[in-house]
Amino acid sequence: MGEVRPNTGSEPGEEEGMQRIPLLTPYKMGNFRLSHRATKGGFLVAEATGVSDTAQGYPNTPGIWTKEQTDAWKPIVEAVHAKGAVFFCQIWHCGRVSNTGFQPNGHPPISSTFRELAPQLRANGVDMARFSPPRQLRTDEIPKIVNDFRIAARNALEAGFDGVEIHGAHGYLIEQFFKDQANDRTDEYGGSLENRCRFGLEIVEAVSNEIGADRVGIRLSPFANYMECGDSNPEALGLYLAEALNKYGILYCHMIEPRMKSVGVKSECAESLTPMRKSFKGTFIVAGGYDREDGNKAVAENRTDLVAYGRHFLANPDLPKRFELDAPLNEYKRETFYAPEPVLGYTDYPFLEETDAFQGTT
């Protein structure tokens, strides 16, 4: 489900003869001892989960704002914990990345702005998403949205999750406030960098106060331009947020690499997350187009504490083992990532022992 972020590997001495590459070394993240996914010490983050009935923007996506939803998560969380893994719930609000069909009573989606999004190719690379003109949130409505995140975080712990990751990236509501391309407000939530970051930081504060900062992470993509949500000075934005987050003492900051400016496209660029890495005092996680080699290099050069793997982990349920053996990877099929029917390309990728590829037989 969603993404995983391993500093993968077994506990010291657990597997004799294990190759001690940087990615395969244990790591202590706050109170959590991490090793690898779906086994003792793995770290798994659920897919983006809506915080309210106005948060939705995609078909067949989960929520965690009702008791029924919270209860439905419990057996899923129990199954992950039965494997010994650490499990966080990623909480989000789509904002204007939605349309009236997803909204209660057909109302317009809410946002930092009245600006409408142009139709976008969905992440599966096949479907086109169309969006309704959004309604700019009034200043007096913002505390209600902050509170929705707080309640969702509380529900996540009630469901058994170990913590939450606040989704502040990829053009969704929080980032619609962060980025000056999408935020044209004239109140205390718009204009200056401090004002644009106010909404997201209020959410961080509320969630941290509710469940404890040691159970809170945030995902950010200052350099990305997803959903017409770019910024004129992404490095200043990323650095400001990295420094501001230290005030709350949250567990981790998970940033998307500058090379991932649009969905699934990796491009060479001069920008770096190094200033944010140096400024943030908690665990720093990077994501975006990593393979085994450059993941190892990022950890070895101390450019990050952990590396996030999403697509490769989806297609390779035994990714730590494959990295350990330097075995070939299953190729992921992006067109199946978000298709509910038929149920293909999600839980049916083979484990290493189920394929002859590594043994070299035909």
C-alpha positions as CSV (number, residue, x, y, z in Angstrom):
1,M,0.0,0.0,0.0
2,G,1.5,3.3,-1.1
3,E,5.2,3.8,-0.4
4,V,7.8,2.3,1.8
5,R,11.0,3.8,3.0
6,P,13.6,1.4,4.2
7,N,17.0,1.9,5.4
8,T,16.7,-1.8,4.7
9,G,18.6,-4.6,6.3
10,S,18.6,-7.1,9.1
11,E,19.6,-6.6,12.7
12,P,23.4,-7.0,13.2
13,G,24.3,-10.7,12.9
14,E,20.8,-11.7,11.8
15,E,21.9,-13.1,8.4
16,E,25.3,-14.6,8.1
17,G,27.3,-13.4,5.2
18,M,24.9,-10.5,4.4
19,Q,26.4,-7.9,2.1
20,R,26.7,-4.8,4.2
21,I,25.8,-2.2,1.6
22,P,24.7,1.2,3.0
23,L,21.0,0.5,2.3
24,L,21.2,-2.7,4.2
25,T,22.1,-1.2,7.6
26,P,19.7,-0.8,10.5
27,Y,18.7,2.7,11.5
28,K,17.0,4.1,14.6
29,M,14.3,6.6,13.7
30,G,13.2,8.1,17.0
31,N,11.7,5.2,19.0
32,F,11.5,3.0,15.9
33,R,14.3,0.5,15.0
34,L,14.1,0.1,11.2
35,S,15.5,-2.7,9.1
36,H,13.3,-3.5,6.1
37,R,9.7,-3.8,4.9
38,A,7.1,-6.4,6.0
39,T,9.5,-8.1,8.4
40,K,10.8,-7.1,11.8
41,G,11.7,-3.4,11.8
42,G,10.3,-2.6,8.3
43,F,8.8,0.8,7.7
44,L,5.6,1.0,5.6
45,V,3.5,4.1,4.8
46,A,-0.1,3.6,3.7
47,E,-1.4,5.3,0.6
48,A,-2.8,8.8,0.8
49,T,-5.8,8.7,3.1
50,G,-8.5,11.5,3.1
51,V,-9.0,13.5,6.3
52,S,-12.6,14.6,5.5
53,D,-15.5,14.4,3.1
54,T,-14.0,17.4,1.2
55,A,-10.6,15.8,0.9
56,Q,-11.3,13.3,-1.8
57,G,-10.3,13.7,-5.5
58,Y,-9.7,10.2,-6.8
59,P,-11.9,7.2,-7.2
60,N,-11.5,4.3,-4.7
61,T,-9.2,6.1,-2.3
62,P,-9.4,5.5,1.5
63,G,-10.4,7.9,4.3
64,I,-10.0,8.0,8.0
65,W,-12.5,10.6,9.2
66,T,-15.3,8.3,10.3
67,K,-15.5,5.5,12.9
68,E,-16.5,3.1,10.2
69,Q,-13.3,3.9,8.2
70,T,-11.2,3.8,11.3
71,D,-12.5,0.4,12.3
72,A,-12.0,-0.9,8.7
73,W,-8.3,0.0,8.9
74,K,-7.8,-2.1,12.1
75,P,-7.4,-5.6,10.5
76,I,-5.1,-4.1,7.9
77,V,-2.8,-2.5,10.5
78,E,-2.9,-5.7,12.5
79,A,-1.7,-7.7,9.5
80,V,1.2,-5.3,8.9
81,H,2.1,-5.4,12.6
82,A,1.9,-9.2,12.6
83,K,4.9,-9.1,10.2
84,G,6.8,-6.9,12.7
85,A,6.7,-3.7,10.6
86,V,6.2,-0.1,11.6
87,F,3.2,1.4,9.9
88,F,2.3,5.1,9.3
89,C,-0.8,6.5,7.7
90,Q,-0.3,9.2,5.1
91,I,-3.0,11.8,5.6
92,W,-4.0,14.2,2.9
93,H,-6.5,16.6,1.4
94,C,-6.6,17.0,-2.4
95,G,-7.8,20.6,-2.4
96,R,-8.5,21.7,-6.0
97,V,-7.2,18.4,-7.4
98,S,-10.8,17.2,-7.4
99,N,-14.2,17.9,-8.9
100,T,-17.8,18.3,-7.8
101,G,-18.4,14.6,-8.3
102,F,-16.1,13.8,-5.3
103,Q,-17.4,16.6,-3.1
104,P,-20.3,16.5,-0.6
105,N,-23.6,17.7,-2.2
106,G,-21.7,18.5,-5.4
107,H,-20.0,21.6,-4.0
108,P,-16.8,23.0,-5.5
109,P,-13.5,21.7,-4.2
110,I,-11.8,24.0,-1.7
111,S,-8.3,25.5,-2.2
112,S,-6.0,28.4,-1.5
113,T,-7.2,29.9,-4.8
114,F,-10.1,30.3,-7.2
115,R,-7.8,29.2,-10.1
116,E,-9.0,26.2,-12.0
117,L,-6.7,23.3,-12.9
118,A,-6.3,22.3,-16.5
119,P,-7.1,18.6,-17.3
120,Q,-4.2,16.4,-16.3
121,L,-3.0,13.0,-17.3
122,R,-3.3,10.7,-14.3
123,A,-0.3,9.1,-12.7
124,N,-1.1,5.8,-14.4
125,G,-0.3,7.5,-17.7
126,V,-3.6,6.5,-19.3
127,D,-6.6,8.4,-17.8
128,M,-7.3,12.1,-18.0
129,A,-8.5,13.8,-14.8
130,R,-10.8,16.8,-15.1
131,F,-11.2,19.3,-12.3
132,S,-13.9,21.7,-11.2
133,P,-13.3,25.4,-10.5
134,P,-12.3,25.5,-6.8
135,R,-13.6,27.8,-4.1
136,Q,-10.9,29.8,-2.2
137,L,-11.2,29.0,1.5
138,R,-12.2,31.9,3.7
139,T,-9.7,32.8,6.5
140,D,-12.2,31.8,9.1
141,E,-12.7,28.3,7.5
142,I,-9.0,27.3,7.7
143,P,-9.0,26.2,11.4
144,K,-11.7,23.7,10.5
145,I,-9.4,22.1,7.9
146,V,-6.5,22.1,10.4
147,N,-8.8,20.3,12.9
148,D,-9.7,17.7,10.3
149,F,-6.1,16.7,10.1
150,R,-5.9,16.6,13.9
151,I,-8.9,14.3,14.1
152,A,-7.6,12.1,11.3
153,A,-4.3,11.7,13.1
154,R,-6.1,10.7,16.3
155,N,-8.2,8.2,14.3
156,A,-5.0,6.8,12.8
157,L,-3.7,5.9,16.2
158,E,-7.1,4.5,17.2
159,A,-6.8,2.2,14.2
160,G,-3.4,1.0,15.4
161,F,-1.1,3.0,13.2
162,D,2.3,3.9,14.7
163,G,2.1,7.4,13.4
164,V,1.2,9.6,10.5
165,E,2.8,11.3,7.5
166,I,1.2,14.6,6.6
167,H,1.1,14.9,2.8
168,G,2.4,18.3,2.0
169,A,3.6,17.6,-1.5
170,H,2.6,17.1,-5.2
171,G,0.1,19.8,-5.7
172,Y,-2.4,18.9,-3.0
173,L,-4.1,21.3,-0.6
174,I,-1.2,22.0,1.7
175,E,1.2,22.6,-1.2
176,Q,-1.5,24.8,-2.8
177,F,-0.8,27.1,0.1
178,F,3.0,26.6,0.1
179,K,3.6,27.5,-3.6
180,D,3.3,31.0,-5.0
181,Q,2.1,29.7,-8.4
182,A,-1.1,28.4,-6.7
183,N,-1.4,30.8,-3.7
184,D,-2.8,34.2,-4.6
185,R,-4.3,35.0,-1.2
186,T,-4.0,38.4,0.4
187,D,-4.7,37.4,4.0
188,E,-2.2,36.0,6.6
189,Y,-2.1,32.7,4.6
190,G,-0.8,34.3,1.4
191,G,2.0,36.5,0.0
192,S,5.2,36.1,2.0
193,L,7.0,32.8,2.4
194,E,6.1,32.8,6.1
195,N,2.4,33.4,5.4
196,R,2.2,30.7,2.7
197,C,3.7,28.1,5.0
198,R,1.5,29.1,7.9
199,F,-1.4,26.7,7.0
200,G,0.9,23.6,6.7
201,L,2.8,24.4,9.9
202,E,-0.5,24.9,11.8
203,I,-1.4,21.4,10.7
204,V,2.0,20.1,11.9
205,E,1.5,21.7,15.2
206,A,-2.1,20.5,15.7
207,V,-1.2,16.9,14.7
208,S,1.9,16.9,16.9
209,N,0.0,18.2,19.9
210,E,-2.6,15.5,19.3
211,I,-0.5,12.4,18.9
212,G,3.0,13.4,19.8
213,A,5.7,14.9,17.5
214,D,7.6,11.6,17.7
215,R,4.9,10.0,15.7
216,V,4.7,12.6,13.0
217,G,6.4,13.0,9.6
218,I,5.7,15.2,6.6
219,R,6.2,14.8,2.9
220,L,7.3,17.8,0.9
221,S,8.2,18.5,-2.8
222,P,9.4,22.1,-3.0
223,F,11.1,21.6,-6.4
224,A,8.2,19.8,-8.1
225,N,5.6,21.3,-10.3
226,Y,2.8,18.8,-10.0
227,M,-0.8,20.0,-10.7
228,E,0.3,23.5,-11.7
229,C,1.9,23.9,-8.3
230,G,5.3,25.3,-8.8
231,D,7.2,27.9,-6.9
232,S,9.4,30.8,-8.0
233,N,12.1,30.0,-5.4
234,P,11.8,26.3,-4.4
235,E,15.2,26.2,-2.6
236,A,14.1,29.1,-0.3
237,L,10.8,27.3,0.3
238,G,12.4,24.0,1.1
239,L,15.0,25.6,3.4
240,Y,12.4,27.7,5.2
241,L,10.2,24.6,5.9
242,A,13.1,22.4,7.0
243,E,14.1,25.0,9.5
244,A,10.6,25.8,10.6
245,L,9.8,22.2,11.2
246,N,12.6,21.9,13.8
247,K,10.4,24.0,16.2
248,Y,7.9,21.2,16.5
249,G,10.5,18.3,16.8
250,I,8.7,16.0,14.4
251,L,10.1,12.6,13.7
252,Y,11.0,13.0,10.0
253,C,10.9,15.1,6.9
254,H,10.5,13.2,3.6
255,M,11.5,15.3,0.6
256,I,11.1,14.6,-3.1
257,E,14.3,15.0,-5.1
258,P,14.5,18.1,-7.4
259,R,15.1,15.7,-10.4
260,M,11.4,14.6,-10.1
261,K,9.7,17.8,-11.3
262,S,6.8,16.0,-12.9
263,V,5.1,12.6,-12.5
264,G,7.4,9.7,-13.2
265,V,10.0,11.8,-15.2
266,K,13.5,11.9,-13.8
267,S,15.6,14.7,-15.2
268,E,19.1,16.0,-14.5
269,C,19.3,19.2,-12.5
270,A,21.7,21.4,-10.5
271,E,19.4,21.7,-7.5
272,S,20.0,19.7,-4.4
273,L,18.3,18.8,-1.1
274,T,21.6,19.1,0.8
275,P,20.8,22.5,2.4
276,M,17.5,21.1,3.7
277,R,19.2,17.9,4.9
278,K,21.7,20.0,6.9
279,S,19.0,22.2,8.3
280,F,16.5,19.6,9.5
281,K,17.3,18.1,12.9
282,G,15.2,14.9,12.7
283,T,15.4,11.9,10.3
284,F,15.7,13.0,6.7
285,I,14.2,10.8,4.0
286,V,14.7,11.3,0.2
287,A,12.6,9.9,-2.6
288,G,12.4,10.2,-6.3
289,G,13.8,7.9,-9.0
290,Y,16.2,6.0,-6.7
291,D,17.7,2.6,-7.6
292,R,20.1,0.4,-5.7
293,E,23.2,2.2,-6.7
294,D,22.3,5.8,-6.1
295,G,20.3,4.9,-3.0
296,N,23.5,3.3,-1.5
297,K,25.5,6.4,-2.6
298,A,23.0,8.8,-1.0
299,V,23.3,7.0,2.4
300,A,27.1,6.5,2.1
301,E,27.6,10.2,1.4
302,N,25.4,11.2,4.3
303,R,23.0,13.1,2.0
304,T,20.1,11.3,3.7
305,D,19.3,9.0,6.5
306,L,16.7,6.9,4.6
307,V,15.7,6.3,1.0
308,A,12.1,5.9,0.0
309,Y,11.2,3.3,-2.6
310,G,7.7,3.2,-4.0
311,R,7.4,1.8,-7.6
312,H,10.3,-0.6,-7.2
313,F,8.9,-1.9,-3.8
314,L,5.4,-2.4,-5.3
315,A,6.9,-4.5,-8.1
316,N,9.4,-6.3,-5.8
317,P,7.9,-7.3,-2.5
318,D,11.3,-8.7,-1.5
319,L,13.2,-5.6,-2.5
320,P,15.7,-5.7,0.4
321,K,16.6,-9.3,-0.5
322,R,17.1,-8.3,-4.1
323,F,19.3,-5.4,-3.1
324,E,21.3,-7.7,-0.8
325,L,21.9,-10.2,-3.6
326,D,22.1,-7.5,-6.4
327,A,19.4,-9.6,-8.1
328,P,17.4,-8.4,-11.1
329,L,14.2,-6.5,-10.3
330,N,10.7,-7.1,-11.6
331,E,9.6,-4.4,-13.9
332,Y,6.7,-2.3,-12.6
333,K,3.6,-1.8,-14.8
334,R,2.5,1.8,-14.2
335,E,-0.7,1.4,-16.1
336,T,-2.0,-1.0,-13.4
337,F,-1.0,1.0,-10.4
338,Y,-4.4,2.7,-9.8
339,A,-6.8,0.4,-11.6
340,P,-9.3,-1.2,-9.3
341,E,-10.5,-3.9,-11.8
342,P,-9.1,-6.2,-12.8
343,V,-6.9,-6.6,-9.7
344,L,-3.6,-6.9,-11.4
345,G,-0.2,-5.4,-10.8
346,Y,-0.5,-4.8,-7.0
347,T,-0.1,-8.0,-5.0
348,D,0.8,-10.5,-7.8
349,Y,4.5,-9.5,-8.5
350,P,6.7,-12.6,-7.9
351,F,9.1,-13.0,-5.0
352,L,12.7,-14.0,-5.9
353,E,12.1,-17.7,-5.2
354,E,9.1,-17.7,-7.5
355,T,11.1,-16.7,-10.6
356,D,14.0,-18.3,-12.4
357,A,15.4,-14.9,-13.4
358,F,18.1,-14.8,-10.8
359,Q,19.1,-18.5,-11.2
360,G,19.5,-17.8,-14.9
361,T,17.4,-20.7,-16.1
362,T,14.8,-20.6,-18.8
